[in-house]
């Protein structure tokens, strides 16, 4: 008897990143190699990270710095938290399937851990909602497949990024993963479609709050539209959970915007990567 498996197939392969396995692996490996020169020295143990999620030509090198840092950690599971770009639902949704696929193969889902996280909160559901067409978590998978081929994932999409949802998710994550070899990864781009000088100002405010490890003030800035980040809720939730797990420092690794790549500074999207570490 054949056992049916639920596998999320890639939806942005060939657009956000190469669809051919050899080309994809080569691109990721090159970005990771080039990221080595940007790594800080003397950092503490990495509890979490913040990474962007645009197409690889735009944000890939920025994300690669965080993944190059994560390569030094022998984690067993990566918990990915991102925004929902295409669906709205008033909760956070954990992908309930068996695996998530890319052209490099399948990444197994840590189903036991996913079930425990869901059990911790009424605001978390096991559902395909927010995962079917979403790119924010999919683009992270090839990096994980290259730096830690055996790692499993828990994929969480926030359909509602309200303050109570951020706190609820952070509490569930920190309670469940305290004794596990897990890394937390928030997926977010920053400001969208401003002239580059304005984007640099707005993004600088987000960077300032992350560097100071102030998720509460970042959340207040987001709530009052003083800053922009499409994955602001995931950043806040991961920072809160990381703090509960012992992190107290944030190291900003790389900040740029799409104008740095295209040369068009009239309307840009901001990108940033950071790691959240123990003292």
Number of C-alpha atoms within 10 A of each C-alpha: 3 4 5 7 9 12 17 21 17 20 16 18 19 12 10 19 20 20 16 13 15 11 13 21 18 13 20 23 18 13 21 25 14 14 21 14 9 15 16 12 6 6 16 16 16 23 27 29 28 29 30 32 26 22 17 21 14 22 25 24 24 27 31 29 29 30 28 21 22 21 16 12 17 14 17 16 23 22 22 26 29 32 31 26 17 13 15 13 13 13 19 30 25 26 27 22 20 16 21 23 17 23 19 17 15 20 23 18 23 21 18 9 18 23 16 15 23 20 15 16 16 11 19 23 20 17 16 15 22 24 25 15 18 20 23 28 23 24 25 20 22 25 24 21 19 17 20 20 16 15 18 23 25 26 23 28 31 29 22 19 26 17 16 12 22 25 19 19 31 21 19 20 27 21 16 16 19 14 9 11 13 20 23 25 29 29 30 27 25 27 23 20 14 16 15 23 13 15 23 19 13 20 25 17 16 25 21 13 17 24 17 14 21 19 22 16 15 24 23 13 17 20 16 10 10 12 21 21 23 21 26 28 31 28 28 27 30 33 32 24 27 27 22 16 19 17 22 19 23 26 22 21 21 19 19 22 25 21 17 14 13 11 9 12 18 12 16 26 25 29 27 27 27 27 29 30 21 17 12
